[in-house]
Amino acid sequence: MEMGAREQINALENGKGVQYLLESAYAIFKNPIFMMDSFYSLIAASKGPEELSYWKDLITTGTYSLEYRQILGKEGIYDLVAKAVKPLLIKKSENRKFGILAGPIFNRDKALVSTIVMYEYYSSFDTIDLEAFEALMKKITNEIRDYEYFAAMSRTFLIDAIRRLLDIHANSTLVNHSQAQILRNYFDQYLYVAVVYAERHSLLETVHQSRLEYFKSLLKINYKSFKSAVYEDYIVMLMGSKQKDCDKAMPLGRDYRLFEYNDLYVGVSDSFEDIYELRRYYDQAVAALKSGMESNRGQRVYIFTDEPRS
């Protein structure tokens, strides 16, 4: 008796690499398929239609073309993929003459690190076995479980997403939309941003940046749910809460001794909900920090109001 698609996928061996799995899936599903990481970098791809410009650009450059990214952004596909936990079937559109079947891939820490995508190009999705595609997702998830690249990606991805949102030159494009949405999904309704400052003294820039990375690691131990990055002269911490009012939210808690012990100063923004406003509230937190340090010598944490207070 001939095996069905799901049985064929389940019979594939792990340990031979993602390329092997995708080539095997291509033979089973009769459609081109590829895998991209969270930075839109191509990991592996099956055979595919070189006459299709989107596919040719992908294989040639190793990423989506700007034109195709904009199409995906305008169609809201980034939002859908960022929130997906099961196979996502997306029908063809006016700008895209083929359907898409996408599946999220999670690392061993259950963080979204990659997506597999199949084009409805050679064979109709009308007969596609979604359970077989989900079996492929699980097969690839098992394949990458011990890949250090994907284990570290969730950390580097979030750092990169924060920095992109803070970069006013990169913040105006749809290209980074899915990264922002994935970052937003980690938090409750209301967001706060804190900037942490350590005295520079006369240190070399490389030494100063190393100290900031050290303090970021220290703070991560105490604030495990926060997402943080070193940006300019600060450690930037993104925090979430169900409370809109900072006095009720207490995003940093009540005990500020950790900052005193390590000679750190902190500015905290007002609450906000739109992740794309991160830069605005980062500037607000910096203003609270600078104003507080100038007027309240000896304090460590300054909460933004119309007149920043400690």
N, C-alpha and C positions, 0 to 999 in steps of 0.2 A: 504494500500500500504506500502510495506517495505521501511524503510528509507535507503538512500545511506550512504556511509561512512562519507561524509562531514556533512550530517544532523545529524548523530549519534554523531559525535564529538561536533558539535555546541550545541547539547542537553545536554552535560555533564555539571554538576554544578561546579562552582568555589566555593572555600571556604572549600573544603574537602581535599586539599593537593595534592601534585604532585604524590604521590604514587597511589592515587585513579585514577588520570588521566592516568597514564601509564598502570595500570592494565586494565582500560577500553579500552585504545588504543590497548592493546595486544589482547583483545577479538574482537576488530573491524578489525584490520589489519592482525591478525593471524601470527604475527611475534614478536620476543623478542625485547624489546625497553628499553632504559635506559637514564638517564640524569646525566651529569657530570658538575661540575663547572669549572671555568677557571684554577683551579689548578689541574685538572684531578682527583678530589675527587668525588666519587660516591654519588649522592644525592638520587636517587631512581631507582628501576629497576623492571620490570615486571617478570613474570615467564620466564625461559629460558633454553637453552640446556646445562645441566651440563656435558654432554659428550664432549662438545666443550671446549678445554683447555682455549681459550681466555675468554670465558664467565665465566668459573669456577674461573679463576684467578681474574677476575673483581669482582665477587661477594664475593670471599674469602678475598681479600686484600683491596677492595674498590678503586682500581685504575687499570690502564693498567699495564700489565707486561712490564718489560724493553724490552723484545723481541718484543712484539707487538708495543710498541712505536717506536722502531727502524724501523719496517716494515712500519708504517705510515709515518715516516719521510722520508724514502728512496723513497716512492711512491709519495711524494709531497702532501699528504693529509692535513698536517698541514697548508700549504699555502692556500689551497682551502677553508678549514673550516674557517680560520682566516679572509678571505675576503668575505665570503658568507653572503648574506642578505636574501636569499630565500632557499628553500629546495635544497640540493645538493645530486645528485644521483651519486654514485661511483661504477663502475662495479667491479666484482670479478677480482682477479689477480692471478699470479702464486703462490704467498705466502699467498693469502687470498681467500679461496674457496667459498666465499659468497659476495654478493654485500652489500653496505652500503647506507643508506639514512640518511643524517644528516641535522639538522636544528638549526640555531643559535637562542639563547634566549637572549633578551636584557632587562636590568632593566629599571626603571622608568626614568633614566637619559639618556636612549638610548645607554648605554654602553654594549658591549658584555660581558656577565657574565657566560654563560652556553651553552651547546649543548645537544640536544636530538639526539640519534642515534638508528636506527633500523637496525637489521641484516636481510638479505634476506635468511632466514634459513628454515622456514616451508612453506612459501608461496612465489611464484614468484613475483618479482617486476613488471612483465609484466602487471599485472592487478592492480597495486597500483594506488590509486587516490591521485596524488600529491596535489591537492587542499584540500583534507581531511587532509593530513599531515601538510600542511601550516595552516589549521584551528587549528590543535593541537598545533602548535607553538604559535599561537595567544592566545589560551586557557591557555597555561602554562605561557606565558608572563603576562597575566592578573592575573593569580594565584599568581605569585611571586611579583607583583608590590609593595606590602606593606611589603614584607619580608625585615627586616633590614639587614639580612645577605647579600642579593644580592645588596641592596642599597649601602652598604659600600664596596662591593667587588671590584668595578672598581678602587677605590683608593688604596686598599691594593694590588690588583693584579699588578698595574703599579709599585708600590714601589718594590714589590718582583721581577718583571721582570728586573728593573734597577739593583737591587742588584745582581741578578744572572749573568747578563751580565758583571758586574764589577768583579765578583768572577772568577779569572782565572782558578780555579779548576772545576767550574761548566760550563764554557763556551765552552767546547770542545765536548759537546754531543748534539745529535739531540733531546733529551728528552725535552728541553726547547724551541724548535724551534717555536712553534705556539705562545708562549708568546712574543717572540721577534718580530714576524711578526705583531701581534696585536699592540704592542707598536709602531712599525715603522709606522703603518697606520695613526697615529695621526699627522704626521708631513709632511711638504713640502719636496722638493727634498733634500735639504742640511740640515745637522744636525750640531749643535754646542753643546758643553758641557761646563758648567760653574761650578766651585767649589767655594763655599762660606765659608769663614773661620771666626770664632768668637774667640776672645782671650779666652784661657782656664783659665788663672790665676791659682789659686790653688784649683779649684772646684773638688768635687767628680765626678767620671765618670758618675754616674746616673744623677747628677745635670747638668753636661755639655751636656749630651744627651738630657735632657729635654729642655735646652736652645736652642739647635739646632732645636728641633721639633717646639719650639715656633717661631723661626726665619723663619723656613720653612713655617709655616702658614702665617706669615706676608708677605713673598715674594709671596706666592700664590695669595694673594689679589691683588698684583700689577702686577703679571705676570700670568694671568689666563690660558694661553695656554701652559705654561711650565709644564713638568712632573718632579717631584722631589722626592728625597729620601735622608735620612740621611745615610751616608756611611763613616765608619772610623771617621775621625775628621772633616768631611765636609758635607755641604748640596750640593748635586749634582743636578744640573738643566739641563735637556735635552731640547734643543730648536730647532726650525725648521725655515727655510727661503727659499725663492726662489732664493736668492742671494748666490753665492759661495764665494764672497769676503766679509770678515767681516766688512770692512769699509762701504760697501754698505748695508749689511744685518742689521747692528746695532742691534744684537739680544737682547741687554739689553736697547736699546734706547740711548738717549743722556744725560739723567738726572740721575746722580749717587748720588743725595743727600740722597736717602733712605739708602744707604750703609754708608754714612757719619754719618747720624743721629744715626744709630745703631751700629757704630764702627765695620763694617764688611768689609772684604777684599775679592776680587773676582779675580779668574783667568779664562780666557776664551780660549778655544781651537781654532784651525783652523777648517775649515769646513770639513765634511766627509759625505759619503752617506751610507755606509754599517753599519747597526746597530750593527753587530758583532765586529766592531772596537771600540766600546764604551770604552773599557778598555784602549786601546792605547791613545785615545784622552782625556780620564780622566787623565791619567798620564801626558799628555802634558799640560793640564790646571793646574794641581798641580805644574808642573815645572814652568809655567809662573807666577803663584801666588808667589811661594817661591822666584824666582829670582827677581820679581818685588818688593816684600816687602823688600828684602835685599838692593836693589839699589835705590829705589825711595820712600823714607820715606814720608808719608803724602798722597800718592796716594791711591785710593781705588779699581780701576779696572785695571787689567793688561791683555792685549790682546796678545795672542801668535803670535810671528813671529820667525824667526831664532834667534833673540835676543828679548825676551819678552819686550813689551813696555806698557806704561800706556795709 
